[in-house]
Amino acid sequence: MNARKTLHSDIQHHAEDHHRAFDVAIKMSYQSMLQLATFISQQEEWNQILLTGKKALEQTGNSNKIKAMQARQALLNKLQPAWEKMNQAFQVRQLHYHLAPDNMSFLRVHKPDLFGDKMEHLQCAVVDTNAERRPQFGFETGKIYSGLKGVAPIWAKDPESQQKVYVGAVEVGTSFDQMLPVLANNFDFDAAVFLSKPYLEARMQKEYLQARFNRYPDAPYYLEASSTTTKITQQVFNQITINQSFNAPEAHVVQNGQKFLSSAYFPLYDYQGSKKADSTPAGFILIWSDVSDMVLAFRSTFAMNILYGILGFIIIELCLIWALRKEHQLVKAEHSATIDSLTGLFNRRYYDMIFQRELSRIERTKEPLSLIICDIDKFKNFNDFYGHTAGDDCLKRVAQTLEQQAKRSCDVVARYGGEEFAIILPSTDLEAAVIIAENMREAVFGLNMTMDQPLEKHPLTVSLGVACSHNLEPGVSLFELADQHLYSAKSAGRNRTQSD
């Protein structure tokens, strides 16, 4: 029985390793698409052409329509060589320009004859990019097909006003059809993507839905892509039971001819679903791998396993205890080196390292980097009145509230010292950073923590200073400017956000 449990455990770990590998692969795909989109968004010559087309569309008359068409063709001509190279090197399937603020399609490089449509309910990553003016990425399904995409905001210098203006967003996308075979070639497992019928019917045009999935019109799930043949995928799929959460409690062994396959599945969330904790998955990822050697070895050596079991158990347990203790020590040391023990935020040491790294990065990329310095107003009075225990609890609650408002994985919230916090916001301009800072201030105010004294009662608040690398004066550092704004916020009465 121990040998059988070991086999099941090995198969489960096998599936979990493959799950992690798939997660890494999809994150790398998102990163690649976002990097390409960011690169394209920084090409000033292309941006000027897009701005010309946008201005023409904002005016009425046939001459302006002609100008818009000319700008679209000029942009297509500029992009065509780069598009062919991206197809070959990065398996890019779509390159799409959208104009702000109405998210209208200006140019599909992959389908240049289709433009002028608006898909605000389907292209949520584009809508959010134009609304927040920050890069976004995720999986989405449109009217025609699904894709993994990165979206970057586009700015251009207006030749008339000589001011930098926001133009729109560029979307770069690939597909699971292109990603899964590459994944299978580099790892020892196959994978398939299934999308639920209600999810697709709510998004995809009926004729495209029928044309792509007409082989299984009554199936509750549609096969979007697979790393191998449809026949093998269907044989694996038919031997498992999919639950409503699209999350397999454990891996199972199924048979395909003479082979034994370890199969597991886990939910797939689209761009909107990944932002909501209680959202319904778009479908699921099915992964499987050949474990015939493991199963056959178990069967052929079962008797020998019993003989070695007792001795092996003792040796392995001792090794595991030693290894776990070592790992625990390493994890504890790493945690102490980067995490503030009271609030659970990153500490000053980690902040300094990340801040210097981001400063070096923006020197190369010229992207905006914003910094928020936050300080709890009159915290010393609060601490003196309620005591250090209540003060510590206050710091924890404020830290948790600030961290909840910094929603991107690349945002860093750190305890700078005492009651002061620092928030690093990569690829974020001043306007977006001020919005985040205001959300933080209102969220802390909403905690309704008050200090009662004989002569006064006031809520606990924070003051925030915001600065952006694109708004620096010569000789002034980003931290100095944010700290100056914090001081100004304090001097102006506290409980406020101060920026340029």
Secondary structure by P-SEA (a helix, b strand, c coil): caaaaaaaaaaaaaaaaaaaaaaaaaaaaaaaaaaaaaaaaaaaaaaaaaaaaaaaaacccaaaaaaaaaaaaaaaaaaaaaaaaaaacccccbbbbbbcccccccccccccccccccccccaaaaaaaaaccbbbbbbbccccccccbbbbbbbbbcccccbbbbbbbbbbbccccccaaaaaaaccccbbbbbcaaaaaacccaaaaaaacccccccccccccccccaaaaaaaaaaccccccccccbbbbbbcccbbbbbbbbbbbcaaaaacccccccbbbbbbbbaaaaaaaaaaaaaaaaaaaaaaaaaaaaaaaaaaaaaaaaaaaaaaaccccccccccaaaaaaaaaaaaaaaaacccbbbbbbbbbcaaaaaaaaccaaaaaaaaaaaaaaaaaacccccbbbbcccccbbbbbbccccaaaaaaaaaaaaaaaaaccccccccccccccbbbbbbbbcccccccccaaaaaaaaaaaaaaacccccccc
